[in-house]
Amino acid sequence: MEDIFFKRVTTTVISLGLLILAFLLLQPILLSIIGGFLLAFIFTPLQKLFIKVIKSRAISAGIICLLLLAAIIIPLWLFTPTIIDESIKIYRASQELDLVTSLKTLFPSFFTSDEFSQEVGSIVQSFIVKLTNSLMNYLSNIVLEFPSIAAQILVIFFTFYYALKDGPYMIDYVKSLLPFSKDVEKKLFDSTKQITSSVLYGQVILGAIQGLILGIGFFLFGISNPFLLTVLAIFLCALPIIGPSFIGIPVAITLLIGGNSSSAFGILLFTLMASLSENFTRPLFSAKFAKLHTGVLLIGMIGGFIFFGILGFILGPLILAYLVIVVEIYRNKNTPSVLIQESGK
């Protein structure tokens, strides 16, 4: 009896020790591994199409990896000098910005006092300067930490390839480790797949489409620094509640102040087009995937960004969603959840 107890304690201690060591070993690249799995989830439908033609999971996964790598490297190679140049221009412009005159022109009845205008202008300019300083520091850190970034990208694509190639086997292995019944296991995986699709396709990708539509307007109407504004538009449009108007309208107002009314009208038109595009694209996803409550989505994105960085905009909502799914399975009630609405409802 004592031997059995001693063996169980020893096995538990060794297992916990190995788990802790494995976590410490993987911690520096953990987000890259997760990113690889998320990419595999996004490109699984394409993998299924390729397999029908090529009949080889390894070859089709390799082709998809190469195509995605080319889609990332080629634009970076072509547009990085432009983005750096635009960043420097924005940084210099923020140092020379005369916000007091702009505020008086835009809100003449509100900014009647010179002292009040100077105070508000100083606060806003300080914020803008800090923001542009952060942007320049971020770009310089990318250059300085390029070897580390390259290693992280290598891990992402390594995980991406094997998750595409061996995805079904990995899922079966995870299922074999779960202590649930077949019904609970099926409900758990179906709900997880639906909510992951909802966040990735219904929020991030559709938001990117809205940002790209607005970005086309920036290029067509010759707006200064169109690359950075397009990236910012994609970023903002992917957030719940926040949309194209949060960047399109300020750009249009800036153009109006500068006397360029035709371009301002054009940007407003593209802002409207980007906002209305959701009415055509979102139903394609909302009918198929579960819908996560906007509050959970927004809180998850903000908390995820603070904790994980950029990738947290995806991981934050997913972590909260998976928690809600587990709670709902445990709750096992017929009444629907307030936080997650099933597909087709």
Helices and strands as residue ranges (DSSP letters): H 2-26, G 27-29, H 30-54, H 57-95, H 99-106, H 114-144, H 146-177, H 182-199, I 200-205, H 206-220, H 226-237, H 245-257, H 261-286, E 291-292, H 294-308, H 312-331, E 340-341
